[in-house]
Amino acid sequence: MLTRRNFSKLIGAGIAGLGASPVVAAPAPALVEAAKREGKVVVYSAYLSPTTHGRIGTAFEKVYGIKVEYLTARGAELRERTRIEQSAGRFLGDVLHTASSNTFMSIEIDKTLDPHGGLPSASRLKPDFASRADSMQAPIFTINYGFLVNTALVKPADEPKTWQDLLDPKWKGKILFDDPRTSGGGRVMFHMTMDKFGRSYHEKLAAQEPVFSRDYGEAGRRVARGEFAIYVPLILSEYMRLKGLPVKMIIPEEGVSYGSYSVSVLRNAPHLNAARLLCDFYLSDEAQEIYADTGHGIVISDLKAKLAPEVAMLADVKPLVGEDFTRIDSYLQLAKEIYG
């Protein structure tokens, strides 16, 4: 687990804040009382992270006395589950916690969500995320991606600091690449770098003869073993798992590719008030600090907690471009066209 303490030991300790906090409206007392009477809330999550789920669930129960139950599965599986349950009139889940791209499809295609009724803490969202929050969903954290290099194969002077550096001929055949032709970090990276640099960038990257992988955990270890010099894109929050191995993470200067997660209220939620209260809680200091501690990007601009500088760096890392969920299918086809 990447916590404030062990991440600081890994890269260097220190304390820094992220800014002063304005007054934020609290949830309405009537909502809180109604949620307490319901007593629990069921979350359908596509994020297979029992560490953050458990910590946030415990924090929510400590504040409100309401238990949080998580059911985790891949995003496509949760979409199918909710479609089946709701078409059968079996309303079991309360909150959908999934990638914002899947939330987009749940709203536009599946019609499996209801309005959340207003989230007071949404006023804390950074501008880029506030522009995408609406009556149906709110972003709550980001998974950020960078580079991983083998320190025995890549000299400090040769480390790729920018996306353009990956095109250096010295890296031909030496890059391990999360597959951009299917869902995952590779797809996200392809989409964002296409928007930033254009098709010619990927045609040049394809000429580097990257090898594709679909296993995040094993990819990092393959680089550590020296099979490849570089892995792209590394989930930055996963770097701690590679502690002690001959690898180094790099945050590209132009910005990172990333995927945001959102929360929404499932249609006809049986614990509607608790669902609305939990959605708001994900934007609280308690929940956002947990995401920051575990190497994720946070979405609020006024976190009161003080973070070690390196943790704060990951929590507030620069994005390469904004997210766009309207061209996912066309970009998957384009990736197949370019990379074969």
C-alpha positions as CSV (number, residue, x, y, z in Angstrom):
1,M,0.0,0.0,0.0
2,L,1.3,3.4,-0.9
3,T,0.8,5.5,2.2
4,R,2.1,8.9,3.1
5,R,4.7,7.3,5.4
6,N,6.1,4.6,3.1
7,F,6.0,6.8,0.0
8,S,8.0,9.5,1.9
9,K,10.6,6.8,2.9
10,L,10.8,5.8,-0.7
11,I,11.5,9.2,-2.3
12,G,12.1,11.6,0.6
13,A,10.1,13.1,3.4
14,G,8.6,16.5,4.0
15,I,5.4,18.4,4.6
16,A,3.4,20.7,2.4
17,G,-0.1,21.9,2.1
18,L,-2.4,22.3,-0.9
19,G,-4.0,25.6,0.0
20,A,-6.6,27.2,2.3
21,S,-10.1,25.9,2.4
22,P,-13.2,28.0,1.9
23,V,-16.4,27.3,3.7
24,V,-18.3,24.3,2.2
25,A,-22.0,23.7,2.7
26,A,-22.7,20.7,4.8
27,P,-25.3,18.0,3.8
28,A,-28.8,18.9,4.9
29,P,-29.6,17.6,8.4
30,A,-32.8,16.0,7.1
31,L,-30.7,14.1,4.5
32,V,-28.3,12.9,7.2
33,E,-31.1,11.7,9.5
34,A,-32.9,9.9,6.7
35,A,-29.6,8.2,5.7
36,K,-28.9,7.1,9.2
37,R,-32.4,5.5,9.4
38,E,-31.5,3.5,6.3
39,G,-28.4,2.3,8.1
40,K,-26.3,1.1,5.1
41,V,-25.3,1.9,1.5
42,V,-24.3,-0.6,-1.2
43,V,-21.6,0.5,-3.6
44,Y,-21.0,-1.2,-7.0
45,S,-17.3,-0.4,-7.8
46,A,-15.2,-1.1,-10.8
47,Y,-12.1,-0.1,-8.9
48,L,-10.5,-3.3,-7.5
49,S,-8.9,-1.5,-4.5
50,P,-9.9,-3.0,-1.2
51,T,-7.4,-0.7,0.5
52,T,-9.1,2.6,-0.4
53,H,-12.6,1.1,-0.2
54,G,-12.1,-0.2,3.3
55,R,-10.5,3.1,4.6
56,I,-13.2,5.3,3.0
57,G,-16.0,3.0,4.2
58,T,-14.6,3.1,7.8
59,A,-14.3,6.9,7.7
60,F,-17.9,7.3,6.4
61,E,-19.2,5.0,9.2
62,K,-17.2,6.8,11.8
63,V,-18.8,10.2,10.7
64,Y,-22.3,9.0,10.1
65,G,-22.7,5.6,11.7
66,I,-23.8,4.1,8.3
67,K,-22.2,0.9,7.0
68,V,-20.8,0.7,3.5
69,E,-20.9,-2.5,1.6
70,Y,-18.8,-2.9,-1.6
71,L,-19.3,-5.2,-4.5
72,T,-16.3,-5.0,-6.9
73,A,-16.1,-6.2,-10.5
74,R,-14.8,-4.9,-13.8
75,G,-16.6,-2.0,-15.4
76,A,-18.2,-4.0,-18.2
77,E,-19.4,-6.6,-15.7
78,L,-21.0,-4.0,-13.5
79,R,-22.8,-2.4,-16.5
80,E,-24.2,-5.7,-17.4
81,R,-25.2,-6.5,-13.8
82,T,-27.0,-3.3,-13.3
83,R,-28.8,-3.6,-16.7
84,I,-30.0,-7.1,-15.8
85,E,-31.0,-6.2,-12.2
86,Q,-32.9,-3.1,-13.2
87,S,-34.7,-4.7,-16.2
88,A,-35.9,-7.3,-13.7
89,G,-36.9,-4.7,-11.2
90,R,-34.3,-5.9,-8.7
91,F,-32.8,-2.7,-7.3
92,L,-29.9,-3.8,-5.1
93,G,-27.1,-1.4,-5.5
94,D,-27.1,2.3,-4.4
95,V,-23.9,3.9,-5.7
96,L,-22.0,3.3,-8.9
97,H,-18.3,3.9,-8.4
98,T,-16.6,3.5,-11.8
99,A,-14.4,5.1,-14.5
100,S,-16.0,8.3,-15.8
101,S,-16.0,6.8,-19.3
102,N,-18.3,4.0,-18.0
103,T,-20.4,6.5,-16.1
104,F,-20.9,8.4,-19.4
105,M,-22.2,5.2,-21.0
106,S,-24.4,4.4,-18.0
107,I,-26.0,7.8,-18.4
108,E,-26.2,8.1,-22.2
109,I,-26.8,4.4,-23.2
110,D,-27.9,2.3,-20.3
111,K,-30.1,4.8,-18.5
112,T,-29.3,3.1,-15.1
113,L,-28.7,6.2,-13.0
114,D,-30.8,8.7,-11.2
115,P,-30.0,12.4,-10.3
116,H,-28.0,12.6,-7.1
117,G,-30.0,15.5,-5.8
118,G,-27.1,17.9,-5.4
119,L,-23.7,17.5,-3.7
120,P,-22.7,20.4,-1.5
121,S,-19.0,19.4,-1.7
122,A,-19.0,19.7,-5.5
123,S,-18.2,23.4,-4.9
124,R,-14.7,22.2,-4.0
125,L,-13.9,20.6,-7.4
126,K,-11.0,21.9,-9.5
127,P,-12.3,23.8,-12.6
128,D,-11.4,20.9,-15.0
129,F,-13.5,18.5,-13.0
130,A,-16.3,21.0,-12.0
131,S,-17.0,21.4,-15.7
132,R,-17.8,17.7,-16.0
133,A,-19.8,17.3,-12.8
134,D,-23.5,17.5,-13.3
135,S,-26.8,16.4,-11.8
136,M,-26.0,12.7,-12.5
137,Q,-22.3,12.3,-11.5
138,A,-19.2,13.9,-9.9
139,P,-15.5,13.0,-10.5
140,I,-13.8,11.8,-7.3
141,F,-10.2,10.9,-8.1
142,T,-7.9,10.1,-11.0
143,I,-5.6,7.3,-11.9
144,N,-2.5,8.9,-13.3
145,Y,0.0,7.4,-15.8
146,G,3.6,8.1,-16.4
147,F,6.8,6.2,-17.5
148,L,8.7,3.4,-15.9
149,V,12.4,2.9,-16.7
150,N,14.9,0.2,-15.8
151,T,17.8,2.1,-14.1
152,A,20.4,-0.5,-15.2
153,L,19.4,0.0,-18.8
154,V,18.6,3.7,-18.9
155,K,21.3,6.1,-17.8
156,P,20.1,9.2,-16.0
157,A,21.1,11.4,-18.9
158,D,19.1,9.3,-21.3
159,E,15.9,9.1,-19.2
160,P,12.8,10.0,-21.3
161,K,11.5,13.2,-19.7
162,T,8.9,14.0,-22.3
163,W,6.5,12.1,-24.6
164,Q,8.6,13.1,-27.6
165,D,11.6,11.4,-26.0
166,L,10.0,8.0,-26.5
167,L,10.6,8.5,-30.3
168,D,14.4,8.5,-29.9
169,P,15.8,5.7,-32.1
170,K,17.7,4.2,-29.2
171,W,14.5,2.9,-27.7
172,K,13.4,0.9,-30.8
173,G,12.3,-2.5,-29.7
174,K,12.9,-1.6,-26.0
175,I,9.5,-0.2,-25.1
176,L,6.7,-2.2,-23.4
177,F,3.4,-0.6,-24.1
178,D,0.0,-1.3,-22.5
179,D,-2.1,-2.3,-25.4
180,P,-3.9,0.8,-26.9
181,R,-6.3,-1.3,-28.9
182,T,-8.5,-2.3,-26.0
183,S,-9.8,-0.8,-22.8
184,G,-7.2,0.2,-20.2
185,G,-4.3,2.5,-19.6
186,G,-3.0,2.1,-23.1
187,R,-6.3,3.2,-24.6
188,V,-6.4,6.2,-22.3
189,M,-2.8,7.1,-23.3
190,F,-3.5,6.7,-27.0
191,H,-6.6,8.9,-26.8
192,M,-4.9,11.7,-24.9
193,T,-1.6,11.7,-26.9
194,M,-3.6,11.6,-30.1
195,D,-5.5,14.7,-29.0
196,K,-2.3,16.4,-27.9
197,F,0.2,15.4,-30.6
198,G,-1.8,14.0,-33.5
199,R,-1.6,10.8,-35.6
200,S,1.9,11.4,-36.8
201,Y,3.2,11.0,-33.2
202,H,1.7,7.5,-33.0
203,E,2.9,6.5,-36.5
204,K,6.4,7.3,-35.3
205,L,5.8,5.5,-32.0
206,A,4.6,2.4,-33.9
207,A,7.8,2.5,-35.9
208,Q,9.6,2.0,-32.5
209,E,8.2,-1.5,-32.6
210,P,6.8,-1.5,-29.0
211,V,5.7,-4.8,-27.5
212,F,2.2,-4.9,-26.1
213,S,1.1,-6.1,-22.7
214,R,-2.3,-6.4,-21.0
215,D,-1.0,-7.1,-17.5
216,Y,-0.2,-4.0,-15.4
217,G,1.5,-5.9,-12.6
218,E,3.6,-8.2,-14.7
219,A,4.6,-5.3,-17.1
220,G,6.4,-3.5,-14.3
221,R,8.3,-6.6,-13.3
222,R,9.3,-7.3,-16.9
223,V,11.0,-3.9,-17.0
224,A,12.6,-4.6,-13.6
225,R,14.0,-7.9,-14.9
226,G,15.5,-6.1,-17.8
227,E,13.3,-7.4,-20.6
228,F,12.5,-3.9,-21.6
229,A,14.1,-0.5,-20.9
230,I,10.8,1.4,-20.7
231,Y,7.1,0.7,-19.8
232,V,4.4,3.1,-20.9
233,P,2.0,4.0,-19.3
234,L,2.8,3.2,-15.7
235,I,0.0,3.6,-13.1
236,L,1.9,6.0,-10.8
237,S,0.1,4.7,-7.7
238,E,1.5,1.2,-8.4
239,Y,5.1,2.3,-8.2
240,M,5.3,1.4,-4.5
241,R,4.8,-2.2,-5.4
242,L,8.2,-2.1,-7.2
243,K,10.1,-0.8,-4.3
244,G,13.7,-2.1,-4.1
245,L,13.8,-3.1,-7.8
246,P,16.0,-1.4,-10.4
247,V,13.3,0.9,-11.7
248,K,12.3,4.6,-11.6
249,M,9.1,6.3,-12.3
250,I,9.0,9.5,-14.5
251,I,6.3,12.0,-14.7
252,P,6.4,13.4,-18.3
253,E,6.9,17.2,-18.5
254,E,4.0,17.9,-20.8
255,G,1.6,16.2,-18.4
256,V,0.2,12.8,-17.6
257,S,-2.5,10.7,-19.3
258,Y,-5.1,9.8,-16.7
259,G,-8.5,8.3,-16.1
260,S,-11.0,9.8,-13.7
261,Y,-13.4,7.9,-11.5
262,S,-16.9,9.2,-10.7
263,V,-19.7,8.4,-8.3
264,S,-23.4,8.3,-9.2
265,V,-26.7,7.1,-7.7
266,L,-28.1,4.0,-9.3
267,R,-31.7,4.1,-10.5
268,N,-34.3,3.3,-7.7
269,A,-31.5,2.9,-5.1
270,P,-33.0,1.2,-2.0
271,H,-30.9,3.4,0.3
272,L,-31.3,6.6,-1.6
273,N,-30.4,9.1,1.1
274,A,-27.4,7.1,2.2
275,A,-26.3,7.0,-1.4
276,R,-26.5,10.7,-1.8
277,L,-24.7,11.3,1.4
278,L,-21.8,8.9,0.4
279,C,-21.5,10.5,-3.0
280,D,-20.9,13.8,-1.3
281,F,-18.5,12.2,1.2
282,Y,-16.2,11.1,-1.6
283,L,-15.4,14.8,-2.0
284,S,-14.6,15.3,1.7
285,D,-11.2,15.9,3.2
286,E,-11.3,12.4,4.7
287,A,-11.8,10.6,1.4
288,Q,-9.6,12.8,-0.7
289,E,-6.7,12.4,1.7
290,I,-7.1,8.7,1.5
291,Y,-6.9,8.8,-2.3
292,A,-3.8,11.2,-2.1
293,D,-2.1,8.9,0.4
294,T,-2.4,6.0,-2.0
295,G,-0.9,7.8,-4.9
296,H,-4.0,8.9,-6.7
297,G,-4.9,12.3,-8.1
298,I,-7.4,14.3,-6.2
299,V,-10.1,16.4,-7.7
300,I,-10.6,19.2,-5.1
301,S,-8.6,22.3,-4.9
302,D,-8.8,23.1,-1.2
303,L,-7.6,20.0,0.7
304,K,-6.9,21.1,4.3
305,A,-4.7,18.1,5.1
306,K,-0.9,18.5,4.9
307,L,0.8,16.1,2.6
308,A,4.5,15.1,2.0
309,P,5.7,17.0,-1.1
310,E,6.1,13.8,-3.2
311,V,2.6,12.7,-2.2
312,A,1.2,16.1,-3.0
313,M,3.0,16.0,-6.4
314,L,1.1,12.9,-7.4
315,A,-2.2,14.2,-5.9
316,D,-2.0,17.3,-8.0
317,V,0.0,16.2,-11.1
318,K,-0.4,18.1,-14.4
319,P,-2.9,16.5,-16.9
320,L,-1.8,16.2,-20.5
321,V,-5.3,17.1,-21.9
322,G,-8.9,16.9,-20.7
323,E,-10.9,13.7,-21.0
324,D,-13.3,13.1,-23.9
325,F,-15.6,10.0,-23.9
326,T,-17.3,10.7,-27.2
327,R,-14.7,9.1,-29.4
328,I,-13.6,6.0,-27.5
329,D,-14.8,3.5,-30.2
330,S,-13.4,5.5,-33.1
331,Y,-10.0,5.8,-31.3
332,L,-9.9,2.1,-30.6
333,Q,-10.3,1.5,-34.3
334,L,-7.7,4.0,-35.1
335,A,-5.2,2.3,-32.7
336,K,-5.8,-1.0,-34.5
337,E,-5.2,0.8,-37.8
338,I,-1.9,2.3,-36.7
339,Y,-0.5,-0.6,-34.6
340,G,-2.0,-3.5,-36.4
